[in-house]
Amino acid sequence: MSCDAILVGDGPVRHLTAEEGAAYAGPGFVWIHVDSVDEPELSMLTGGDIPEVAANALVATETRPRCERIDEGAIVNLRGPGAQDVEVSDRLVSIRMWVRRGKVNSLTRRPLAATAIVIDQMKAGAVKDPGDLVAAYAREISRELDPQVAELGDQLDDCESELESRNIYHLRGTIARIRAEAIAYRRFVAPDRDALGTLAQLEFDWLAEDDRLHIREAADRFARMAEELEAVRERSALLHEQLTDLRAEEIDQRSLLISIVAFIFLPLTFITGLLGMNVAGIPYKDEPWAFWGVCAFCVLLGVLVLAWFARRHWLRR
């Protein structure tokens, strides 16, 4: 858990204490970032010039991607991959930002993978104002999500190939997992697209035209990912239906085979039971060929039953 302030644009990029960042009013801009909800750190983040609506949005327990203008600033919430794999219901980590001229306050409840990359870009001089910071986050989050979404499509392609070879026994769980992941991603990818599209249309003096270009590019990437996720979800549903049909067909074939075998052996069982009764008068009981004659009769009867099944087209797959 930490609260850090970074000063950009007034000489080399340098770190400040949270108190110094909150009080700074010089050139450049200050980014105050909190990755915990510890009360003292939270009071530093939400104090000072942050409106109550923006403060509530920063510390809300449940959030979704959004962008709303408040006077000359904007609340921007985005979702992206976390820096660590954690088993939680929300697959993507939320970053909440209150952005205005000269200062950005942000909060994440878990480390966001894009944060380290954005800080490196700051130190390299690529992030010089609040608009650059938001554009950098949008760009890096979309870049990190893109291969993860594409991987779901590739996994589904593999499932389709296995389904064509009728190797269906382990596919049900795989398809269900892919569909669940696609739904979990799309829950936030589509709102990310909408939030960035809204931000790109807002007229702020701290949002330069090149920042808008990068934000639109990230929004377009999010839109493409949302379409891909929707396609993955629909393909998963279709594959699940095909898998169910194949399993039902396989069960029907097995049931038919069992029924055919039972039908063949039913008259044979009756004949052998009838001839096996321990009573006098069984025909040809003293003849040496009688056993083989009965065997030949049973085989002939089985062939006749199979021929009847074939004539009725009951043996076709």
PLY file of the C-alpha trace (Angstrom):
ply
format ascii 1.0
element vertex 317
property float x
property float y
property float z
element edge 316
property int vertex1
property int vertex2
end_header
0.00 0.00 0.00
1.39 3.40 -0.97
0.58 6.96 -1.88
3.00 8.61 -4.26
3.20 12.01 -5.93
5.17 12.61 -9.13
6.00 16.07 -10.46
6.32 16.32 -14.25
7.30 19.30 -16.41
9.22 21.34 -13.84
12.72 20.08 -14.50
13.48 16.35 -14.26
10.67 14.05 -13.17
10.87 13.70 -9.40
8.89 12.16 -6.57
7.20 14.25 -3.90
5.50 13.36 -0.67
1.72 13.22 -0.75
1.57 16.47 1.27
3.95 18.25 -1.11
2.00 17.01 -4.13
-1.33 18.18 -2.69
0.10 21.65 -1.96
2.09 22.11 -5.18
0.91 24.94 -7.44
3.95 25.57 -9.64
4.65 24.79 -13.30
4.20 21.33 -14.78
1.66 18.93 -13.33
1.48 16.65 -10.31
0.19 13.11 -10.36
-0.91 11.79 -6.95
-1.56 8.05 -7.07
-2.86 5.76 -4.35
-2.95 1.97 -4.63
-4.68 1.38 -1.28
-7.63 2.67 0.73
-5.71 3.32 3.90
-7.44 6.22 5.66
-4.50 8.69 5.96
-3.53 8.16 2.34
-7.12 8.43 1.25
-7.54 11.74 3.03
-4.51 13.06 1.16
-5.99 11.95 -2.13
-9.48 13.33 -1.60
-8.64 16.52 0.19
-8.03 20.00 -1.15
-9.54 21.01 -4.47
-11.38 17.74 -5.29
-15.17 18.18 -5.53
-17.28 15.89 -3.40
-18.73 14.11 -6.46
-15.23 13.40 -7.79
-14.01 12.26 -4.36
-16.90 9.82 -4.02
-16.18 8.46 -7.50
-12.51 7.94 -6.62
-13.18 5.91 -3.47
-16.33 4.03 -4.56
-16.21 0.31 -3.77
-17.79 -0.80 -7.05
-17.02 1.03 -10.27
-17.42 0.64 -13.99
-15.59 2.46 -16.81
-17.00 5.95 -17.24
-16.11 9.50 -18.17
-17.97 12.52 -16.80
-17.16 16.19 -16.97
-17.20 18.21 -13.77
-16.50 21.90 -14.44
-13.01 22.03 -16.02
-12.06 18.52 -14.93
-13.15 15.00 -15.71
-13.71 11.79 -13.79
-12.19 8.97 -15.87
-12.56 5.34 -14.77
-10.90 2.59 -16.82
-10.38 -1.14 -16.38
-7.23 -3.04 -17.32
-5.19 -6.15 -16.53
-3.70 -6.31 -13.06
0.00 -6.57 -12.36
-0.61 -9.84 -10.50
-2.92 -12.75 -11.19
-5.43 -12.81 -8.34
-8.45 -15.09 -8.09
-11.23 -12.52 -7.83
-14.58 -12.10 -9.54
-13.48 -8.95 -11.44
-10.90 -9.97 -14.02
-9.77 -6.38 -14.65
-8.46 -3.78 -12.22
-10.12 -0.39 -11.96
-8.18 2.88 -12.08
-10.17 5.97 -11.12
-8.75 9.37 -12.13
-9.76 12.94 -11.37
-8.07 14.95 -14.12
-7.83 18.71 -14.52
-5.20 21.27 -15.52
-2.01 20.87 -13.50
-3.01 17.87 -11.41
-4.23 14.28 -11.58
-5.46 12.22 -8.63
-5.85 8.50 -9.18
-6.59 5.36 -7.18
-6.39 1.62 -7.76
-7.35 -1.02 -5.22
-4.93 -3.51 -6.77
-1.73 -2.83 -8.75
-2.44 -2.15 -12.42
-0.01 -3.60 -14.96
0.01 -0.42 -17.07
1.13 1.81 -14.17
4.79 0.76 -14.29
4.91 1.35 -18.06
3.30 4.80 -17.72
5.84 5.79 -15.03
8.68 4.70 -17.32
7.21 6.84 -20.10
7.05 9.77 -17.69
10.74 9.38 -16.85
11.53 9.17 -20.57
9.75 12.48 -21.19
6.81 11.04 -23.18
4.19 12.14 -20.62
4.22 15.88 -20.03
0.66 16.87 -19.05
-2.59 15.36 -17.71
-3.85 14.63 -21.22
-0.69 12.63 -21.98
-1.19 10.65 -18.77
-4.76 9.63 -19.60
-3.81 8.83 -23.20
-0.85 6.74 -22.00
-3.08 4.71 -19.69
-5.68 4.20 -22.42
-3.01 3.13 -24.91
-1.20 0.70 -22.59
-4.37 -0.89 -21.18
-5.68 -1.55 -24.68
-2.31 -2.96 -25.80
-2.18 -5.37 -22.86
-5.77 -6.51 -23.30
-5.54 -7.06 -27.06
-3.43 -10.27 -27.00
-5.52 -11.70 -24.14
-8.70 -11.26 -26.15
-7.04 -12.68 -29.26
-5.92 -15.72 -27.24
-9.55 -16.52 -26.44
-10.32 -16.57 -30.16
-7.34 -18.85 -30.83
-8.43 -21.25 -28.09
-11.89 -21.35 -29.61
-10.37 -22.13 -33.03
-8.61 -25.12 -31.45
-11.90 -26.28 -29.95
-13.57 -26.07 -33.36
-10.79 -28.18 -34.88
-11.16 -30.81 -32.19
-14.91 -30.77 -32.60
-14.52 -31.52 -36.31
-12.47 -34.59 -35.39
-15.27 -35.58 -32.96
-12.87 -35.40 -30.01
-15.54 -34.04 -27.71
-14.97 -35.57 -24.30
-12.97 -32.74 -22.70
-14.32 -29.81 -24.73
-17.37 -28.98 -22.63
-15.34 -27.51 -19.75
-12.94 -25.69 -22.10
-15.72 -24.05 -24.09
-17.55 -23.04 -20.91
-14.36 -21.46 -19.53
-13.71 -19.51 -22.75
-17.27 -18.24 -22.82
-17.12 -17.18 -19.16
-13.84 -15.32 -19.74
-15.25 -13.58 -22.81
-18.28 -12.42 -20.82
-16.07 -11.22 -17.95
-13.82 -9.23 -20.30
-16.67 -7.74 -22.32
-18.33 -6.52 -19.14
-15.65 -3.82 -18.94
-14.14 -3.62 -22.44
-17.27 -2.12 -24.00
-17.63 0.56 -21.26
-13.89 1.34 -21.63
-14.61 2.09 -25.29
-17.54 4.33 -24.41
-15.61 6.19 -21.70
-12.69 6.96 -24.00
-15.02 7.98 -26.82
-16.72 10.43 -24.47
-13.39 11.82 -23.23
-12.13 12.40 -26.78
-15.15 14.60 -27.49
-14.81 16.82 -24.41
-13.26 20.26 -24.95
-10.51 20.80 -22.35
-7.49 23.06 -22.69
-5.36 20.38 -20.99
-6.34 17.78 -23.61
-4.25 18.36 -26.74
-5.21 17.17 -30.19
-2.53 14.46 -30.26
-3.90 13.21 -26.92
-7.36 12.98 -28.49
-5.86 11.05 -31.40
-4.27 8.49 -29.07
-7.47 8.23 -27.02
-9.55 7.65 -30.16
-7.05 5.02 -31.30
-7.37 3.22 -27.94
-11.16 3.52 -28.10
-11.11 1.97 -31.57
-8.99 -0.89 -30.25
-11.44 -1.40 -27.39
-14.31 -1.38 -29.90
-12.60 -4.08 -31.95
-11.97 -6.14 -28.81
-15.62 -5.78 -27.79
-16.68 -7.08 -31.21
-14.21 -9.97 -30.95
-15.48 -10.85 -27.48
-19.07 -10.79 -28.71
-18.07 -13.09 -31.56
-16.28 -15.42 -29.13
-19.36 -15.55 -26.92
-21.66 -16.36 -29.84
-19.25 -18.94 -31.27
-18.93 -20.54 -27.84
-22.70 -20.83 -27.57
-22.87 -22.36 -31.05
-20.05 -24.80 -30.28
-21.79 -25.78 -27.06
-24.96 -26.55 -29.00
-23.00 -28.59 -31.54
-21.25 -30.41 -28.72
-24.58 -31.21 -27.11
-25.95 -32.47 -30.45
-22.89 -34.65 -31.01
-23.12 -36.13 -27.54
-26.82 -36.81 -28.03
-26.09 -38.38 -31.43
-23.38 -40.55 -29.90
-25.71 -41.68 -27.13
-28.39 -42.46 -29.70
-25.93 -44.54 -31.75
-24.84 -46.47 -28.69
-28.42 -47.02 -27.62
-29.26 -48.23 -31.14
-26.30 -50.63 -31.11
-27.33 -52.01 -27.74
-30.91 -52.39 -28.95
-29.75 -54.23 -32.10
-27.58 -56.62 -30.10
-30.42 -57.24 -27.66
-32.88 -57.78 -30.50
-30.53 -60.30 -32.18
-29.94 -62.27 -29.03
-33.56 -62.24 -27.88
-34.75 -65.02 -30.27
-31.45 -66.85 -29.87
-31.86 -66.81 -26.11
-35.40 -68.12 -26.51
-34.26 -70.98 -28.80
-31.32 -72.02 -26.63
-33.51 -71.85 -23.54
-36.21 -73.91 -25.21
-33.77 -76.57 -26.41
-31.97 -76.60 -23.11
-34.97 -77.71 -21.08
-34.31 -80.91 -19.15
-37.29 -82.81 -20.52
-37.69 -85.79 -22.85
-38.67 -85.37 -26.48
-36.07 -82.81 -27.60
-35.76 -83.41 -31.39
-32.50 -84.95 -32.65
-30.99 -85.10 -29.18
-29.12 -88.28 -30.03
-27.80 -87.08 -33.42
-24.06 -86.16 -33.54
-24.71 -83.13 -35.78
-27.51 -81.70 -33.63
-25.31 -79.22 -31.68
-23.73 -77.79 -34.80
-27.09 -77.69 -36.50
-28.49 -75.55 -33.67
-25.43 -73.25 -33.89
-25.91 -72.87 -37.65
-29.59 -72.10 -37.16
-28.79 -69.41 -34.57
-26.23 -67.80 -36.91
-28.72 -67.88 -39.76
-31.37 -66.28 -37.57
-28.93 -63.51 -36.53
-28.05 -62.81 -40.17
-31.73 -62.61 -41.06
-32.34 -60.12 -38.24
-29.39 -57.97 -39.41
-30.64 -58.10 -42.98
-34.05 -56.95 -41.80
-32.43 -54.04 -39.91
-30.47 -53.10 -43.02
-33.59 -53.22 -45.19
-35.32 -50.88 -42.74
-32.26 -48.55 -42.83
-31.84 -48.77 -39.07
-28.09 -49.35 -39.28
-27.20 -46.00 -40.88
-25.26 -43.48 -38.81
0 1
1 2
2 3
3 4
4 5
5 6
6 7
7 8
8 9
9 10
10 11
11 12
12 13
13 14
14 15
15 16
16 17
17 18
18 19
19 20
20 21
21 22
22 23
23 24
24 25
25 26
26 27
27 28
28 29
29 30
30 31
31 32
32 33
33 34
34 35
35 36
36 37
37 38
38 39
39 40
40 41
41 42
42 43
43 44
44 45
45 46
46 47
47 48
48 49
49 50
50 51
51 52
52 53
53 54
54 55
55 56
56 57
57 58
58 59
59 60
60 61
61 62
62 63
63 64
64 65
65 66
66 67
67 68
68 69
69 70
70 71
71 72
72 73
73 74
74 75
75 76
76 77
77 78
78 79
79 80
80 81
81 82
82 83
83 84
84 85
85 86
86 87
87 88
88 89
89 90
90 91
91 92
92 93
93 94
94 95
95 96
96 97
97 98
98 99
99 100
100 101
101 102
102 103
103 104
104 105
105 106
106 107
107 108
108 109
109 110
110 111
111 112
112 113
113 114
114 115
115 116
116 117
117 118
118 119
119 120
120 121
121 122
122 123
123 124
124 125
125 126
126 127
127 128
128 129
129 130
130 131
131 132
132 133
133 134
134 135
135 136
136 137
137 138
138 139
139 140
140 141
141 142
142 143
143 144
144 145
145 146
146 147
147 148
148 149
149 150
150 151
151 152
152 153
153 154
154 155
155 156
156 157
157 158
158 159
159 160
160 161
161 162
162 163
163 164
164 165
165 166
166 167
167 168
168 169
169 170
170 171
171 172
172 173
173 174
174 175
175 176
176 177
177 178
178 179
179 180
180 181
181 182
182 183
183 184
184 185
185 186
186 187
187 188
188 189
189 190
190 191
191 192
192 193
193 194
194 195
195 196
196 197
197 198
198 199
199 200
200 201
201 202
202 203
203 204
204 205
205 206
206 207
207 208
208 209
209 210
210 211
211 212
212 213
213 214
214 215
215 216
216 217
217 218
218 219
219 220
220 221
221 222
222 223
223 224
224 225
225 226
226 227
227 228
228 229
229 230
230 231
231 232
232 233
233 234
234 235
235 236
236 237
237 238
238 239
239 240
240 241
241 242
242 243
243 244
244 245
245 246
246 247
247 248
248 249
249 250
250 251
251 252
252 253
253 254
254 255
255 256
256 257
257 258
258 259
259 260
260 261
261 262
262 263
263 264
264 265
265 266
266 267
267 268
268 269
269 270
270 271
271 272
272 273
273 274
274 275
275 276
276 277
277 278
278 279
279 280
280 281
281 282
282 283
283 284
284 285
285 286
286 287
287 288
288 289
289 290
290 291
291 292
292 293
293 294
294 295
295 296
296 297
297 298
298 299
299 300
300 301
301 302
302 303
303 304
304 305
305 306
306 307
307 308
308 309
309 310
310 311
311 312
312 313
313 314
314 315
315 316
